[in-house]
Amino acid sequence: MAYLPRDEHAPFEIPDVLPLLPIRDLVVFPYMIVPLFVSRPLSVAALEEAMGRDRLIFLAAQRDTEDDSPRPDGIHSLGTVGTIMRMRKLPDGRIKVLVQGMARARVDQYLRELPSLAVRVAPLRERAVPRGSLDLDSLLRSTRENLDRLVQLGKGLSPDIMMVTSGIQEPGRLADLIAANLTLQVQTAQTLLESLEPLERLQRVNEEIRAQLAVHQVQQQIQSQAREEMSRTQREYFLREQLRQIREELGEREGKGEEIEELRAKVEAAGMPAEVKQEADKQLRRLEGMHQDSAEAAVIRTHLEWLAELPWAKQSEDVLDLKAAQAILDEDHYGLQRVKDRLLEYLGVRKLKADMKGPILCLAGPPGVGKTSLGRSVARAMGRSFVRVSLGGVRDEAEIRGHRRTYVGAMPGRIIQAIKQAGTANPVVLLDELDKLGQDFRGDPGAALLEVLDPEQNAKFRDHYLGVDFDLSRVLFVATANVLDTIPGPLRDRMEVISIAGYTELDKRHICRRHVIPRQLEENGLTDERIEITDRALKALIRGWTREAGLRNLERQVGTVCRKVARRVAEGREGKTLVTAKSLARYLGPARYVEDEALLADEIGVVTGLAWTQGGGEILRIEASAMKGRGGLILTGQLGDVMKESARAALTWVRSRAQALAIDESFFDERELHIHVPAGAIPKDGPSAGIAMATAIVSLATGRPVRKEVAMTGETSLRGRAMPIGGLKEKLLAAMRHGIAEVAIPVENEKDLVEVPKLVQRKVRIVPVRTVDEVLEMALVPAAKQKAARAARAKR
């Protein structure tokens, strides 16, 4: 860019009308010679018009540099009148033109927009500045000094500019000359062009020079710091290259450095606590100094990968909408209100207290009642990750705490593996089959779980493999078990046990309609248009083929029906198959459970008892018989020691009360008693059959039948007191399933009736008793009725 000083006294006239050349990203000042490249039709037409006249053209900057067809409102009104010095067409179709700014002017009126812009302009004259002023001299000297410093810094300014500016004393002309050489933004340059006060314009130019000097000073500081950093980096690079060469001489592969850097990046991004990060850095330093093919290097590398991949700081956000959580739980499971209420209570407290510790819940109940699937629903309701840990058959303590890294094939325990699998530090972890834990010479995994399931300790759970603490207090642990007796006492004490009993027949019908049948239809490729199971068929299926506390066998039977229908459909059968109660046998064979004939009539010495098993409640047939002998008691039916002791206690009470019960004292001396509990292949134990055995013996000794619609449960003492028992809810559910009308229970178990479904209490008459005498009065047919029945039979 060249500059040509112009004599201000030379004659120069500006016509009233000039063609306008809009400029995109440049502001042309007076005394400035600049090359322009023109290609737009509007600009080419303006150049041709100027060349055909007096070579004068009005140069104005656009407001928007991206506008290809600027309108009058998109062009600055103040610009520069210039003269075209040279114009040449380029091979690519553009025109290169050399123009020189002459004087400032303002647009008064736009006369034409096509084919080129034509404007009426008015020249602008600057106010004269008296020479010799102290302020002027000071400003001129300061501006030239700052300009000289900028030139010496090599900021794109030619040193010749100092020679040109040294002889200029007019502040306005000096400001324009310097501004034309500075690298300015269009808006800043336009502001300087519009400034008509020479001193003010020179002052602004001087400030702009100082600003560029300050920017350059900051850049120098940054560059100096960068050079220092580069020097340090280069030194490290040189040392690392030397180290690489040494390792190559030792036979180490080149990829080790990249692997360590990758591990270091993972460790940095893992968000570890300070103590864990310190341990990881220590292991990284050890790994750097080892041969990568050594066995210890492989152990350290695997250990670091485990540390880096654990979700130390990653948590999922809990969904604290209690209504939505309630809807999800109700959608996935029918009933189970205690569990749902407990979870909603946890969510409510979690909403009020963000840093609360997760509870430790234990769902105890028979198989097939939905304990495992309930854990998955809990996670879905809370918006957390879900992972299941199966503990059935686990005997090694290292399965929980992990193996120490010194062992071959060492790895973390199942708890840490579950956390990694979940991908968050606050998942829902289901500890399935907690009651199936074992123990042997390898340790006690139940004892290892004490730390995991203790809210006061698990915030600093230390896995043997990791060797550092991991916070488990954010995890919601849900354990499942069929029985609580096999769970160690200290471990059971750390959990909040929620008992889940079996389902009633009505519950099963609801669940089957809402969940089981739709799931089996989908699994077997059927739709509602192909099969329909009537309500009576479903009721008959539940009663005749699936007497259980849970639903697994029911789902198997429904699946069997669906498979047989699917086969018929695949063979080409059209229309809908209607499954009725009468047609069930065609699909499932004969009913597995039929009404017990013993319940059809009152019998002497036959009592219906109630038992609790791992599969839920069951009825227990207890039979007593007598034969000639010298006295004695025979017990059969694969009874346990406790049950045998209950039979002996019952016999002792009956003999002690023989006179009050109208029993001949010689009955026990001349006869041998035999008590049998059918289903002899099944082991039985527990004290809750004591009352039933006493009733059977009294019935046998007095000849009074036991009412068929009565069942009983309870332990008896030597004084005939009805002692409390467990599993009341499951036993009453079993009584309802088998059509029992009345059940005698110990009065101390009356408090447990709050957990018994209302439907059971409506269908079964529950009688709390304090003594065996009350049970006898309730269960035995009165003597008067017995005599009347005998007389009626004799007349026949």
Salt bridges, closest charged atoms under 4 A:
GLU8 OE2 - HIS9 NE2 3.72
GLU49 OE2 - ARG53 NH1 3.38
GLU49 OE1 - ARG112 NH2 2.65
ASP68 OD1 - ARG24 NH2 2.51
ASP92 OD2 - ARG94 NE 2.87
GLU113 OE1 - ARG71 NH1 2.72
GLU126 OE2 - ARG104 NH1 3.09
GLU126 OE2 - ARG201 NH2 2.39
GLU170 OE2 - ARG131 NH2 2.46
ASP176 OD1 - ARG104 NH2 2.72
ASP176 OD1 - ARG201 NE 2.96
GLU197 OE1 - ARG127 NH2 3.04
GLU200 OE2 - ARG204 NH2 3.00
GLU229 OE2 - ARG232 NH2 2.29
GLU236 OE2 - ARG232 NH1 2.96
GLU241 OE1 - ARG244 NH2 2.92
GLU248 OE2 - ARG244 NH1 2.63
GLU252 OE1 - ARG247 NE 3.64
GLU254 OE2 - ARG244 NH1 3.94
GLU259 OE2 - ARG301 NE 3.07
GLU261 OE2 - ARG264 NH1 2.91
GLU262 OE2 - LYS266 NZ 3.99
GLU268 OE2 - LYS277 NZ 3.03
ASP281 OD2 - LYS277 NZ 2.88
GLU288 OE2 - ARG264 NH2 2.94
ASP293 OD1 - ARG253 NH1 3.53
GLU296 OE2 - ARG286 NH2 2.26
GLU309 OE1 - LYS420 NZ 2.87
ASP318 OD2 - ARG350 NE 3.00
ASP318 OD1 - ARG384 NE 2.75
ASP330 OD1 - LYS340 NZ 2.94
GLU331 OE1 - ARG380 NH2 3.79
ASP332 OD1 - ARG380 NH2 2.85
ASP355 OD1 - LYS353 NZ 2.85
GLU397 OE2 - ARG401 NE 3.67
GLU399 OE1 - ARG414 NE 2.88
ASP432 OD2 - ARG388 NE 2.87
GLU433 OE1 - LYS436 NZ 2.96
ASP435 OD2 - LYS436 NZ 2.99
ASP440 OD2 - ARG442 NH2 2.62
GLU451 OE1 - ARG401 NH2 2.86
ASP454 OD2 - ARG494 NE 3.32
GLU456 OE1 - LYS357 NZ 3.79
ASP469 OD1 - ARG462 NE 2.98
ASP471 OD2 - ARG474 NE 3.62
GLU496 OE2 - ARG342 NE 2.73
GLU505 OE2 - ARG509 NH1 3.03
GLU505 OE1 - ARG543 NE 2.94
GLU532 OE1 - LYS576 NZ 3.73
ASP535 OD1 - ARG513 NH2 2.80
GLU555 OE2 - ARG519 NE 2.88
GLU571 OE2 - ARG567 NE 3.10
ASP596 OD2 - ARG621 NE 3.80
ASP669 OD1 - ARG655 NH2 3.30
GLU709 OE2 - ARG707 NH2 2.89
GLU709 OE1 - LYS708 NZ 3.95
GLU742 OE2 - ARG707 NH2 2.88
GLU742 OE1 - ARG765 NH1 2.76
GLU748 OE2 - ARG721 NH2 2.22
GLU755 OE2 - ARG338 NH1 3.69
ASP773 OD2 - ARG657 NH2 2.94
